[in-house]
């Protein structure tokens, strides 16, 4: 089993480049199913979730090859259904449902498995697809959606779900007529999918606002595309820099995508400088405690909540972090207790008593972002730590060990 060995207590220093966004590229890959021909996507992170999505595409008869950070996709015919094993290992596989339905009039997909960060229903996806004319059935742990031609509809999401917004956009691009999606998610990844679909020949507008309009077109072609930088990876390294009192320059970051985090870091006393596509983090004299809660974009991202909670351990005083997206995203705090962290959970709030010394310990990552948080904690703590369960971290961070080493961290993977 792979482990990360960390000698903590050393500030990070140096420059790294942030790669493409996991949560965008997985959906661009699904969107390719709607088109015909060759796609070339650049700056694709070489992470396990992308490899899983390559498997999903291949299971549908679509060619997909990842070489370094370049992904080639060849779409001729599309057929079949993604194997249960892949869908259960990665919830994002359900993003092929909208495209399959639009293209084939039928999508059959296993219900995604349980998730370490809480229950994650699919009602908003299914409700929207049925408004576009799909008939949905749930049988033997599978969802079977069928449609005899999708039609445009005026749809209001009960919550701005990222995945449901994307599935609805992708199903609607080839529907007859116009679809309006209200209360849509506004994440930068939604804008990226709009751009990608439009380059394929779709007519989508409004992404990034709560109302998205999709005018159906009969056919979509192929395109070449560069995926946006990963704002969550950028945020993770910015927090790691602040947590170690380091001085780090992050290249290939779109500053307004990380602004919700930068505002919090600034309020905590971390000096930040922003340039075009560059974020610089400088050492703080002293960190102030914070009170924050996660929210859909442009609010503070839940995918940075565990990392920020770890940073709050360094602030002098009590911070309160409220998780408003997931019902069980504080599991990693039990591992932090092994370092001497004082965090108490009160429902969906973590009360963090910061400013106490942390000692190295052996920790077990239980999910992707929680795992990244444990690594940051290991960098902060005095002495030696180890983190196991790295397969969770490998799902979403390309070579986190190498990136940290490039910043001078004393980490090795064994
Ligand atoms: C995306 O998940 C991201 N994943 C998640 O990142 C991220 O945490 C999340 O958006 C929120 O920002 C990908 O993009 C692959 P949602 P998604 O639908 O689309 C509830 C990471 O660490 N909900 O906006 O699944 C749901 O249970 C991952 O990179 C319903 O109730 O998120 C959750 O509580 C983890 N019914 C909330 O909405 C539905 O039909 C947000 O989910 C759909 C969602």
Boltz pocket constraint, residues with backbone or C-beta under 6 A from the ligand:
constraints:
  - pocket:
      binder: B
      contacts: [[A, 22], [A, 23], [A, 24], [A, 26], [A, 91], [A, 92], [A, 119], [A, 120], [A, 121], [A, 122], [A, 123], [A, 124], [A, 125], [A, 126], [A, 159], [A, 160], [A, 161], [A, 162], [A, 163], [A, 164], [A, 185], [A, 302], [A, 303], [A, 325], [A, 326], [A, 327], [A, 368], [A, 369], [A, 396]]
      max_distance: 6.0
